[in-house]
Amino acid sequence: DGEVKTPGMLQLAAGMTMLDAIASSGGFTTSGLREQVILIRNDETGLPVGHSVDLKKVAVGRESSGNVLLQPFDIVYVPRSKIANAGIWVKQYIHAMLPIRPGLSIPLYLWI
């Protein structure tokens, strides 16, 4: 779920890892935060517990232990990057409040 191209439920295949699941969902979007992908898994008591995984290191081959094998009912959530959040903030609180759209020219003279 989150910042992948086609979020949704997947059929769990034997040996499927977090990166496999993300690839099966179309991969990361440009706004996906690869350094803090969240794996939510139920603990022994049945309560959901979240773990942050740096899949950027896994993807470039610097670390393989972070590419966790998935279990039934696991949730993989790719959060939005900080710069993407900032872009949304600018769109909602700056662009939306301007009396004119950015990029439009403002006439420097008035005809009277």
MIFI-656341 format. One record per residue (C-alpha): residue in three letters; residue number from 0; x, y, z. Coordinates in steps of 0.05 Angstrom, whole numbers, plus 32768, in hexadecimal, padded with zeros to 4 digits. Each point is the difference from the previous one (the first is absolute). Layout:
BEGIN
- residu_num_x_y_z
- ALA_NUM_X_Y_Z;
...
//
This chain:
BEGIN
- residu_num_x_y_z
- ASP_0_8000_8000_8000;
- GLY_1_8015_8048_7FFD;
- GLU_2_802F_801C_7FCC;
- VAL_3_8000_7FC5_7FCF;
- LYS_4_7FE3_8003_7FBB;
- THR_5_7FC6_7FCF_800B;
- PRO_6_7FF2_7FF7_804A;
- GLY_7_7FD5_7FC6_8016;
- MET_8_7FFF_7FB9_8018;
- LEU_9_8030_7FCD_7FE2;
- GLN_10_8000_7FB5_7FFE;
- LEU_11_803A_7FEB_802D;
- ALA_12_8030_7FD4_7FDA;
- ALA_13_8033_7FD3_8022;
- GLY_14_8040_8027_800E;
- MET_15_7FE1_8044_7FF1;
- THR_16_8027_803A_801E;
- MET_17_7FEE_8048_800D;
- LEU_18_8022_8015_7FBF;
- ASP_19_7FDC_7FC9_7FDA;
- ALA_20_7FBD_8019_801A;
- ILE_21_8011_8048_7FED;
- ALA_22_8017_7FEA_7FBB;
- SER_23_7FBF_7FD9_7FF8;
- SER_24_7FDA_8040_8010;
- GLY_25_8022_8026_7FC8;
- GLY_26_803C_8019_8028;
- PHE_27_800B_8040_8028;
- THR_28_7FE1_8041_7FE9;
- THR_29_802F_803B_7FF9;
- SER_30_7FE7_801A_8043;
- GLY_31_800B_7FBE_8026;
- LEU_32_8030_8001_803B;
- ARG_33_802C_7FC3_7FF4;
- GLU_34_8028_800B_8040;
- GLN_35_7FC7_7FF5_8031;
- VAL_36_7FD1_7FCC_7FE3;
- ILE_37_7FD2_7FE6_8037;
- LEU_38_7FF2_7FB6_800B;
- ILE_39_7FC3_7FF5_802C;
- ARG_40_7FFC_7FB9_801C;
- ASN_41_7FD7_7FE2_8038;
- ASP_42_8028_7FEB_803D;
- GLU_43_7FF6_7FC1_8029;
- THR_44_7FC4_801F_8023;
- GLY_45_7FDF_8015_7FBE;
- LEU_46_800F_804A_8008;
- PRO_47_801C_8025_7FC3;
- VAL_48_8048_8018_8007;
- GLY_49_8023_802D_7FCE;
- HIS_50_8049_7FFC_7FEC;
- SER_51_8026_8031_7FD4;
- VAL_52_802B_7FE2_7FC9;
- ASP_53_8033_8024_7FD4;
- LEU_54_7FF0_7FE1_7FBC;
- LYS_55_802D_8033_7FDC;
- LYS_56_803D_7FDD_801C;
- VAL_57_7FE3_7FBC_7FED;
- ALA_58_7FF0_8017_7FB9;
- VAL_59_8047_8018_7FF2;
- GLY_60_801E_7FC1_801E;
- ARG_61_801F_801E_803E;
- GLU_62_7FD5_7FD7_802F;
- SER_63_7FD9_7FC0_7FF6;
- SER_64_7FE7_7FF3_8047;
- GLY_65_7FCB_8037_7FFA;
- ASN_66_7FDB_7FDD_7FC8;
- VAL_67_7FD2_7FDB_802F;
- LEU_68_7FD9_7FC2_7FEB;
- LEU_69_7FB6_800F_8004;
- GLN_70_7FCD_7FD8_8028;
- PRO_71_7FB5_7FFB_7FF7;
- PHE_72_7FDC_8040_8014;
- ASP_73_803F_802B_8000;
- ILE_74_7FF6_8048_7FE8;
- VAL_75_8037_8025_7FDB;
- TYR_76_7FF6_804B_8000;
- VAL_77_802B_8031_7FD9;
- PRO_78_7FFA_8045_801E;
- ARG_79_8005_8041_7FD9;
- SER_80_8044_8023_8000;
- LYS_81_800A_8041_8025;
- ILE_82_8009_8027_7FC0;
- ALA_83_7FBF_7FE4_7FE5;
- ASN_84_7FDD_8015_8041;
- ALA_85_801E_8046_7FF7;
- GLY_86_7FE7_8002_7FB9;
- ILE_87_7FB9_7FEF_8016;
- TRP_88_8004_8035_8037;
- VAL_89_8015_8035_7FCD;
- LYS_90_7FC8_7FEC_7FD2;
- GLN_91_7FCB_8001_8037;
- TYR_92_8017_803D_8028;
- ILE_93_8024_802C_7FCE;
- HIS_94_7FE6_7FF4_7FBA;
- ALA_95_7FB8_7FF6_8016;
- MET_96_8000_8043_8025;
- LEU_97_801F_802A_7FC9;
- PRO_98_7FCF_802F_7FDC;
- ILE_99_801F_7FEC_7FBD;
- ARG_100_801F_7FC0_7FE8;
- PRO_101_804C_7FFC_8002;
- GLY_102_801E_8009_7FBB;
- LEU_103_7FCC_8031_7FE7;
- SER_104_801B_8043_7FEB;
- ILE_105_7FE7_803E_8024;
- PRO_106_7FF6_803D_7FD3;
- LEU_107_8030_8038_8012;
- TYR_108_7FD1_8036_7FE7;
- LEU_109_7FB6_800E_8000;
- TRP_110_7FD7_801E_7FC7;
- ILE_111_7FD5_8038_8019;
//
